[in-house]
Amino acid sequence: MIALFKVFMSKYASLRVSNVLSSGYIGEGPLVKEFEEAIGRYIGNPHVVCVNSCTSALILALRIAGVRVGDFVATTPMTCLATNEAILALGAHPMWVDVCTQTGNMLPDSLSTVLRTTSGIKAVMCMHWGGVPCDVLKINDVARMHGIPVIEDAAHAFGTEIDHTKIGNHSDFACFSFQAIKTVTCGDGGALVVKNMAVVKRARLLRWFGLDRELSTDMRCHQDPPEFGYKMHMNDISAAIGLSNLKLVGGILKTARENAQYYDDAFENMLNVRAAHLPDSVRPSRWLYTVIVSDPAEFITHMRNCGVACSKVHDRNDTKTMFAGSRCNLPGVTSFDKDHVCIPTGWWVTKEQRDHIISSVKEYEDG
């Protein structure tokens, strides 16, 4: 079976982790700082705060954005549950925005309508489905008209570019995931990327109980933090894995993008299997390759019988019980959620496997 996901692990990771384990210091230390600096150099923004998950990064972003109990956050339901559970964690409520039927990404026009007709919205949270960027420039323009900060859930989008600028440079906040099967993994981890050092300093306090780890090394509990924080910091074990894998991210992305381009060309004239046409200005990470098909269940069964794993990966969030009070009419979400399927495109897919996937898709198209 050709896997839909696979863990990438540098052969040097075990040595770096072994060095940490034998060092006598395995908590948040110099390697976390080194990893933050390496991420900053890669994306072109030095304002990076590493945490233990992308979910933690989202919670910190919402907190710093000023979201409080009873507030609303304009968000997409077409995402991992973690995106919108972060809103609930702060006692706030999602206000759903519709998505594009082809990409699954937030529609700026729908966002404009929501912000114009709803009071109490304190933040906008968009995401980049599969690493294909949403129209984050227009989303920021819309949000700016209302004085509302934008948070990007960039869990799928490490390495994604818009006009040669990497994600992590466009909005007030961007949240990356280094979970097990992401483009770069730490085993588990995340990063919050912001626009200035003042926000970095506050985020670093909030990720560890509100305490300043740089102020002293002994009896930090004597400090008097001005606000409560969390236990969300990254440790040096995770950072060691992340540093080892980050060095190889170029090759990981290159293979995924080549596979995706091969699919784009092969599926271009198909009627029952369609991929979104993207502008030349975007360069997705291609963490997922998503197609729109006439019968997803039948397609998934056919592909599995051909030895190819496929999945929807995420369901729409707004139909889940925890969000029962916020349901509304979202035709784009309904269409994308019903029709989308993701096929393998990552670094592990060989040229032979890629050809087999395409021939299997053609069998479905012709069948």
C-alpha positions as CSV (number, residue, x, y, z in Angstrom):
1,M,0.0,0.0,0.0
2,I,1.4,3.4,-1.0
3,A,1.0,5.4,2.2
4,L,-0.8,8.8,2.4
5,F,1.5,9.9,5.2
6,K,5.0,8.9,6.3
7,V,7.3,10.1,9.0
8,F,10.5,11.7,7.7
9,M,13.5,11.4,10.0
10,S,17.0,12.5,9.3
11,K,19.7,9.9,9.9
12,Y,21.4,12.4,12.1
13,A,18.5,12.9,14.5
14,S,19.3,10.0,16.7
15,L,22.9,11.3,17.3
16,R,21.6,14.8,18.2
17,V,19.0,13.4,20.5
18,S,21.6,11.1,22.1
19,N,23.8,14.1,22.8
20,V,20.9,15.9,24.5
21,L,20.1,12.8,26.6
22,S,23.6,12.5,27.8
23,S,24.1,16.2,28.4
24,G,22.1,16.2,31.7
25,Y,19.8,18.9,30.4
26,I,16.7,17.9,28.4
27,G,14.3,20.7,29.1
28,E,14.0,24.0,27.2
29,G,17.6,25.0,26.6
30,P,20.1,26.1,24.0
31,L,18.8,23.9,21.2
32,V,15.3,25.4,21.4
33,K,16.8,28.8,20.9
34,E,19.0,27.4,18.0
35,F,15.9,25.9,16.4
36,E,14.0,29.2,16.7
37,E,16.8,31.0,15.0
38,A,17.0,28.3,12.2
39,I,13.3,28.6,11.6
40,G,13.6,32.4,11.5
41,R,16.4,32.2,8.9
42,Y,14.5,29.8,6.8
43,I,11.2,31.7,6.6
44,G,12.8,35.2,6.6
45,N,11.3,36.3,10.0
46,P,13.3,36.2,13.2
47,H,10.3,36.5,15.5
48,V,9.8,32.9,16.3
49,V,8.6,31.2,19.6
50,C,8.8,27.4,19.7
51,V,6.1,25.5,21.7
52,N,5.1,22.0,22.2
53,S,2.4,21.9,19.5
54,C,0.7,24.0,16.9
55,T,-2.4,23.9,19.1
56,S,-0.5,25.7,21.8
57,A,0.7,28.2,19.2
58,L,-2.9,28.9,18.2
59,I,-4.0,29.3,21.8
60,L,-1.1,31.8,22.5
61,A,-2.0,33.7,19.3
62,L,-5.6,34.0,20.3
63,R,-4.7,35.0,23.8
64,I,-2.3,37.7,22.6
65,A,-4.8,38.9,20.0
66,G,-7.1,39.8,22.9
67,V,-9.7,37.0,22.5
68,R,-11.6,36.5,25.8
69,V,-14.5,34.5,27.1
70,G,-17.7,35.2,25.1
71,D,-15.9,36.8,22.1
72,F,-16.2,35.5,18.5
73,V,-13.4,34.4,16.1
74,A,-14.1,34.4,12.4
75,T,-12.7,31.1,11.2
76,T,-12.9,28.2,8.7
77,P,-14.7,25.0,9.6
78,M,-12.6,23.1,7.0
79,T,-9.6,22.3,9.1
80,C,-8.3,20.0,11.8
81,L,-10.4,20.1,15.0
82,A,-7.4,21.6,16.8
83,T,-7.8,24.9,15.0
84,N,-11.2,25.6,16.4
85,E,-10.9,23.8,19.7
86,A,-8.3,26.4,20.5
87,I,-11.1,29.0,20.3
88,L,-13.2,27.0,22.7
89,A,-10.2,26.7,25.1
90,L,-10.4,30.4,25.6
91,G,-14.1,30.4,26.2
92,A,-14.8,32.1,22.8
93,H,-17.0,31.0,19.9
94,P,-16.3,30.4,16.3
95,M,-18.1,32.4,13.6
96,W,-17.9,30.4,10.5
97,V,-16.7,31.7,7.1
98,D,-17.3,29.9,3.9
99,V,-14.6,28.3,1.7
100,C,-13.6,27.8,-1.9
101,T,-15.2,24.7,-3.4
102,Q,-11.9,23.8,-5.1
103,T,-9.2,24.5,-2.5
104,G,-11.1,24.4,0.8
105,N,-9.6,27.7,1.8
106,M,-11.4,30.7,3.3
107,L,-13.1,33.1,0.9
108,P,-12.3,36.8,1.5
109,D,-15.8,37.9,0.3
110,S,-17.4,35.6,2.8
111,L,-15.2,36.9,5.6
112,S,-16.1,40.5,4.6
113,T,-19.8,39.6,5.0
114,V,-19.2,38.0,8.4
115,L,-17.2,40.9,9.7
116,R,-19.7,43.4,8.4
117,T,-22.7,41.7,9.9
118,T,-21.4,40.3,13.2
119,S,-20.3,42.3,16.3
120,G,-17.8,41.0,18.9
121,I,-15.3,39.4,16.5
122,K,-11.9,39.8,18.0
123,A,-9.7,37.8,15.5
124,V,-9.7,36.1,12.1
125,M,-8.3,32.6,11.9
126,C,-7.5,31.2,8.4
127,M,-5.7,28.1,7.3
128,H,-3.8,26.9,4.3
129,W,-5.4,23.6,3.3
130,G,-2.8,21.0,2.3
131,G,-0.2,23.7,2.1
132,V,-2.0,25.6,-0.7
133,P,-2.1,29.2,0.6
134,C,-5.4,30.9,1.1
135,D,-5.7,34.4,-0.2
136,V,-4.1,35.8,2.9
137,L,-3.3,39.2,1.4
138,K,-7.0,39.9,0.7
139,I,-7.9,38.4,4.1
140,N,-5.6,40.8,5.8
141,D,-7.0,43.7,3.8
142,V,-10.5,42.8,4.9
143,A,-9.5,42.3,8.5
144,R,-7.5,45.5,8.6
145,M,-10.6,47.5,7.5
146,H,-12.2,46.3,10.8
147,G,-9.1,46.6,13.0
148,I,-9.0,42.9,13.6
149,P,-5.8,40.8,13.8
150,V,-5.2,37.7,11.5
151,I,-4.0,34.4,12.7
152,E,-2.8,31.9,10.1
153,D,-3.1,28.2,11.0
154,A,0.0,27.2,8.9
155,A,0.1,23.6,10.1
156,H,0.1,22.4,6.5
157,A,2.1,25.2,5.1
158,F,5.7,25.2,6.3
159,G,7.7,26.3,3.2
160,T,4.7,27.6,1.3
161,E,5.4,30.8,-0.6
162,I,3.3,33.7,-2.0
163,D,5.2,35.9,-4.5
164,H,8.5,34.4,-3.3
165,T,7.7,35.3,0.4
166,K,7.3,32.3,2.7
167,I,4.3,31.9,5.0
168,G,5.1,33.5,8.3
169,N,5.5,37.0,7.0
170,H,2.0,38.1,6.0
171,S,-0.1,38.3,9.1
172,D,0.0,39.3,12.8
173,F,0.4,35.6,13.8
174,A,1.3,32.4,12.0
175,C,1.3,29.0,13.7
176,F,3.3,26.1,12.4
177,S,3.1,22.4,13.2
178,F,6.1,20.0,13.6
179,Q,3.9,17.0,14.5
180,A,4.9,13.5,13.5
181,I,3.8,13.5,9.9
182,K,4.3,17.1,9.0
183,T,6.8,18.4,6.4
184,V,9.3,18.9,9.2
185,T,8.8,17.0,12.4
186,C,10.1,17.3,16.0
187,G,8.2,14.2,17.0
188,D,5.7,16.8,18.2
189,G,6.0,20.5,18.4
190,G,5.0,23.9,17.0
191,A,6.0,27.5,16.5
192,L,4.3,30.8,16.8
193,V,5.7,33.4,14.4
194,V,4.8,37.1,15.0
195,K,5.8,40.6,13.7
196,N,7.9,42.1,16.5
197,M,10.0,41.4,19.6
198,A,7.5,42.8,22.0
199,V,5.0,40.1,21.1
200,V,7.9,37.5,21.1
201,K,8.7,38.4,24.7
202,R,5.1,38.1,25.9
203,A,4.7,34.8,24.1
204,R,7.8,33.4,25.7
205,L,6.5,34.3,29.1
206,L,3.1,32.8,28.4
207,R,4.5,29.5,27.2
208,W,6.0,28.8,30.6
209,F,3.7,29.9,33.4
210,G,4.3,33.6,32.9
211,L,7.9,33.2,34.2
212,D,11.0,34.7,32.6
213,R,13.4,31.8,32.0
214,E,16.2,34.2,31.1
215,L,15.9,36.4,34.3
216,S,17.4,33.7,36.5
217,T,18.2,30.0,36.7
218,D,17.6,29.4,40.4
219,M,14.2,29.6,42.1
220,R,12.3,31.2,39.3
221,C,9.2,30.7,41.4
222,H,10.2,33.8,43.4
223,Q,9.2,35.9,40.3
224,D,5.9,37.7,40.4
225,P,4.4,37.1,36.9
226,P,1.9,39.8,35.9
227,E,-0.4,37.3,34.1
228,F,-1.0,33.6,34.1
229,G,0.7,31.4,31.5
230,Y,0.8,27.8,30.4
231,K,3.2,24.8,30.2
232,M,3.6,25.0,26.4
233,H,7.4,25.2,25.9
234,M,9.4,23.0,23.6
235,N,12.3,20.9,25.0
236,D,15.8,20.3,23.7
237,I,14.9,16.7,22.7
238,S,12.3,17.9,20.3
239,A,14.5,20.8,19.1
240,A,17.3,18.4,18.3
241,I,15.0,16.3,16.1
242,G,13.6,19.5,14.4
243,L,17.1,20.9,13.7
244,S,18.2,17.6,12.1
245,N,15.1,17.5,9.8
246,L,15.0,21.2,9.0
247,K,18.4,20.9,7.2
248,L,16.7,18.6,4.7
249,V,13.4,20.4,4.1
250,G,14.5,21.6,0.7
251,G,14.6,18.1,-0.7
252,I,11.3,17.1,1.1
253,L,9.5,20.0,-0.5
254,K,11.1,19.5,-3.9
255,T,9.9,15.9,-4.2
256,A,6.4,16.8,-3.1
257,R,6.1,19.7,-5.5
258,E,7.4,17.6,-8.4
259,N,4.9,14.9,-7.7
260,A,2.1,17.4,-7.5
261,Q,3.1,19.0,-10.8
262,Y,3.1,15.6,-12.4
263,Y,-0.5,15.0,-11.1
264,D,-1.6,18.5,-12.3
265,D,-0.5,17.6,-15.8
266,A,-2.0,14.2,-15.8
267,F,-5.4,15.2,-14.4
268,E,-5.8,18.4,-16.4
269,N,-8.4,17.2,-18.8
270,M,-10.3,14.7,-16.5
271,L,-14.0,15.2,-15.9
272,N,-14.5,13.1,-12.7
273,V,-11.2,13.9,-11.0
274,R,-10.3,17.6,-10.8
275,A,-7.5,19.5,-9.1
276,A,-7.6,23.2,-8.3
277,H,-5.8,25.5,-10.8
278,L,-3.5,27.7,-8.8
279,P,-2.0,31.1,-9.7
280,D,1.7,31.2,-10.7
281,S,2.3,33.5,-7.7
282,V,1.9,30.7,-5.2
283,R,4.3,27.8,-4.4
284,P,2.5,25.4,-2.0
285,S,4.3,23.0,0.3
286,R,2.1,20.2,-1.0
287,W,1.7,18.5,2.3
288,L,-1.6,17.3,0.8
289,Y,-2.6,16.8,-2.8
290,T,-6.4,17.3,-3.0
291,V,-8.7,16.3,-5.8
292,I,-12.4,16.8,-6.3
293,V,-14.2,13.7,-7.3
294,S,-17.8,12.7,-8.2
295,D,-18.0,9.9,-5.6
296,P,-15.3,10.1,-2.9
297,A,-16.3,6.8,-1.2
298,E,-16.2,4.9,-4.5
299,F,-12.9,6.6,-5.4
300,I,-11.2,5.8,-2.0
301,T,-12.3,2.1,-2.4
302,H,-11.0,1.9,-5.9
303,M,-7.7,3.4,-5.0
304,R,-7.3,1.2,-2.0
305,N,-8.0,-1.8,-4.2
306,C,-5.2,-0.5,-6.3
307,G,-2.9,-0.3,-3.3
308,V,-3.1,3.4,-2.8
309,A,-4.1,4.9,0.5
310,C,-6.4,8.0,0.2
311,S,-8.4,9.9,2.8
312,K,-10.4,13.1,3.4
313,V,-7.9,13.9,6.2
314,H,-10.2,16.4,7.9
315,D,-14.0,16.7,8.3
316,R,-15.8,20.0,8.5
317,N,-15.8,21.1,12.1
318,D,-19.2,22.9,12.3
319,T,-21.2,19.7,12.4
320,K,-19.5,18.4,15.5
321,T,-21.4,18.4,18.7
322,M,-19.1,20.8,20.5
323,F,-20.0,23.5,17.9
324,A,-23.7,22.7,17.8
325,G,-24.7,26.3,18.7
326,S,-22.8,27.9,15.8
327,R,-24.1,26.1,12.7
328,C,-25.1,28.1,9.6
329,N,-25.4,27.8,5.8
330,L,-22.0,27.3,4.2
331,P,-22.5,26.0,0.6
332,G,-18.8,26.1,-0.2
333,V,-17.9,24.0,2.9
334,T,-20.7,21.6,2.1
335,S,-19.4,21.1,-1.5
336,F,-15.7,20.7,-0.6
337,D,-16.3,18.5,2.4
338,K,-18.5,16.2,0.3
339,D,-16.3,15.9,-2.7
340,H,-12.6,16.2,-1.7
341,V,-10.1,13.4,-1.4
342,C,-6.3,13.5,-0.7
343,I,-3.9,11.2,-2.5
344,P,-0.2,10.5,-1.7
345,T,2.3,13.1,-2.9
346,G,5.0,13.3,-0.3
347,W,8.8,12.7,-0.4
348,W,8.4,8.9,-0.1
349,V,6.4,8.6,-3.3
350,T,8.8,7.2,-6.0
351,K,8.4,7.9,-9.7
352,E,7.2,4.3,-10.2
353,Q,4.6,4.8,-7.5
354,R,3.6,8.1,-8.9
355,D,2.9,6.5,-12.3
356,H,0.9,3.8,-10.6
357,I,-1.2,6.4,-8.7
358,I,-1.9,8.2,-12.0
359,S,-2.8,5.0,-13.9
360,S,-5.1,4.1,-11.0
361,V,-6.8,7.5,-11.1
362,K,-7.2,7.1,-14.9
363,E,-8.9,3.7,-14.3
364,Y,-11.4,5.4,-12.1
365,E,-11.9,8.2,-14.6
366,D,-12.5,5.8,-17.4
367,G,-14.5,3.3,-15.4
